[in-house]
């Protein structure tokens, strides 16, 4: 029985000794398994975070910068390789775009013109609204056309199948009668985040005839330049100057404060014995009490003890 | 390649138009930010001649402001221009006054002109589309200065500041008097 007890104790001790090892090895194994996952997880989270930030920065309208980078690879690798490299969505988008371009074409009897009314040159300022008037002329003598929608987008100038910024799609259900003209206003705002570089601008008008045949007319399909805003009053620099001036003022204030306190410290040295003098009179510093609030400042403390003493004696 | 195609497309579209004489495109825009009943509504017509020759006998007619809903304050809803030179533009402004609040569909204006080839053309300006004219009360509540409301606010909040000040001033002046007496 005693041996059994000893064995049990031994076992327990051994168990106690090994428990830390178990504890150490246990999580180690788990972490060894989990490390890859964690790393993967981190990597994913990083990319997710990056993607999110980009989306936030780009203000919804602008698509991810990835698309800017991808076409740079395109000339080296070739079209097929790019489509392999791309994520599925991009490939699908491109295919759709190609299909669209194959399917829709303008009707020969419907001519279009476009005029940018608030800028004379084809140079748009980043962040400023561009207004365009689109004119459609139906020269057909019997057919009428129904304008369904107008859309515009900025594309990558080297490859028009890459979208950089999409503009609002304006839906119409407007008839253009035979031998008449119609005008439409389309306005858009290039994103403020665009740097001065060329962009491919495409403005498409979609219309159909009475037999529901769809047509698309690229009213404008060309490269335009984006120029940066030349502001006479720049808020950023103004507030930079305000900040600098306030910093200088703060410095002056600090210097003034330090100077005056040092001087006051010199003055306050003789005052100190006055403060210690509070211990003299009943532990009360009468200097703090305004003079007017003391009804009889000097007479009251002295006469009071004498009559008391006198009365007691 | 695409660029060349696009260029060809643009040129191809422009060439037939280039020989087509005058070509007018016109926009009709509302200049007001807020449309309010009983307040001016400014409508601007801009006509651009993008053709190669002048347009003659240009007639602009707008029938989208009926008498029962709008008062014509300034300008004419039917105007004519004898001639609009090529690559030039004209503007026309009309001020109307919506009689009552509500939703209106402000549609296109009709433009008729003769090209140099004595060929009559009919065109339409762009349409501002459906707009909402605000009732005056709602507009003033949302966007006006609220002077009366601020006055009422100040009169109502004045006691909370003035009463403590009065109390303080009375005690202050009392002690000031005491100090003055003491000095004399």
Interface residues (C-beta under 8 A of the other chain):
Chain A: X106 X111 X112 X113 X115 X117 X133 X134 X135 X137 X159 X160 X174 X177 X179 X180 X181 X182 X183 X184 X185 X218 X220 X221 X222 X223 X290 X291 X292 X293
Chain B: X2 X3 X6 X7 X9 X10 X13 X14 X16 X17 X20 X23 X24 X25 X26 X27 X29 X46 X48 X50 X108 X111 X121 X122 X123 X124 X125 X126 X127 X175 X178 X179 X182
